[in-house]
Amino acid sequence: MVKIAIEDGLFLKSLELREAEDLLLLVDANRPYLREWLPWLDMTRSIDEMILFVESTLRQLSLNQGFQSAIWHQGQIVGIIGYHHLEWANRSTCIGYWLDARFQGRGFMTKACRTLVDYAIDEWKLNRIEIRCAEGNVKSRGIPERLGFRAEGLHREAEWLYDHYVDHVVYGMLAKDWRVAHGVENKGRTTTVHQ
Ligand SMILES: CC(C)(COP(=O)(O)OP(=O)(O)OC[C@H]1O[C@@H](n2cnc3c(N)ncnc32)[C@H](O)[C@@H]1OP(=O)(O)O)[C@@H](O)C(=O)NCCC(=O)NCCS
């Protein structure tokens, strides 16, 4: 299990099976809003499907391929953020995220994302972090833009969303640029528990 503090009352914790039911309730409460930009809503309808998802994230963590974490705010899960994959050979990763609609507009995801970039560079010594956003997803694009990522290019028709393709803007951040902009040090706020 990995737990990372962000600020008072806000932290990230890698997903656990006991959270599957709460996660499903959260997805159910946000279905139409999430479905606009995320491709997996129709594959995550039952508790069994959510358990399969959480199990896959536990495998990812145990294989040292990154992790998916819940964003906890005052004792409840308000969103998910995680590394899609981790390419050790290229020291590179890609981050994805979603937030409960009711908790938008407070900077939670920008802070969570900053924390995972710090973690990737500080703990794993990665060199490159990518965030890919659908071109029209203005709110999602705001996160890498606020954090100083560079828009590096457009992947045409990169993702199928139910009945249409969307182009992806690829944002990239390099460790050396992150250090200049944000500084990276071991902030001592991570707890890793191997189970
Ligand atoms: C993408 C998504 C996470 C963005 O949520 P968000 O609330 O806009 O992002 P943040 O939590 O970082 O909040 C940023 C907003 O809070 C404001 N804010 C307030 N306090 C802030 C702070 N301390 N730091 C940063 N921003 C702050 C910002 O100005 C911004 O508002 P604005 O867009 O009106 O300028 C959310 O819309 C979502 O989950 N969408 C559906 C799923 C999705 O699209 N996922 C991404 C797929 S690539």
The ligand as an ORCA input file, in Angstrom:
! r2SCAN-3c Opt
* xyz 0 1
  C     -10.534     16.667    -15.377
  C     -11.000     16.992    -13.981
  C     -10.257     16.120    -12.971
  C     -10.654     18.479    -13.696
  O     -11.213     18.873    -12.463
  P     -10.930     20.337    -11.895
  O     -11.702     20.484    -10.662
  O     -11.098     21.332    -12.982
  O      -9.360     20.289    -11.542
  P      -8.725     20.751    -10.153
  O      -9.264     19.934     -9.056
  O      -7.271     20.741    -10.361
  O      -9.280     22.229     -9.959
  C      -8.889     23.255    -10.838
  C      -9.913     24.345    -10.735
  O      -9.976     24.782     -9.389
  C      -9.494     26.136     -9.294
  N      -8.664     26.179     -8.092
  C      -9.115     26.596     -6.899
  N      -8.133     26.482     -5.989
  C      -7.056     25.991     -6.625
  C      -5.741     25.636     -6.210
  N      -5.343     25.798     -4.949
  N      -4.881     25.110     -7.118
  C      -5.255     24.938     -8.389
  N      -6.503     25.253     -8.848
  C      -7.382     25.769     -7.966
  C      -8.757     26.394    -10.594
  O      -8.777     27.747    -10.941
  C      -9.585     25.559    -11.544
  O     -10.806     26.177    -11.849
  P     -11.116     26.726    -13.342
  O     -11.090     25.534    -14.249
  O     -12.453     27.323    -13.192
  O      -9.989     27.690    -13.617
  C     -12.525     16.803    -13.821
  O     -13.196     17.746    -14.618
  C     -12.972     15.405    -14.241
  O     -12.790     14.454    -13.499
  N     -13.580     15.284    -15.431
  C     -14.124     14.023    -15.918
  C     -13.090     12.952    -16.156
  C     -11.965     13.440    -17.043
  O     -12.135     14.219    -17.947
  N     -10.738     12.903    -16.751
  C      -9.553     13.266    -17.492
  C      -9.408     12.421    -18.695
  S      -7.907     12.869    -19.580
*
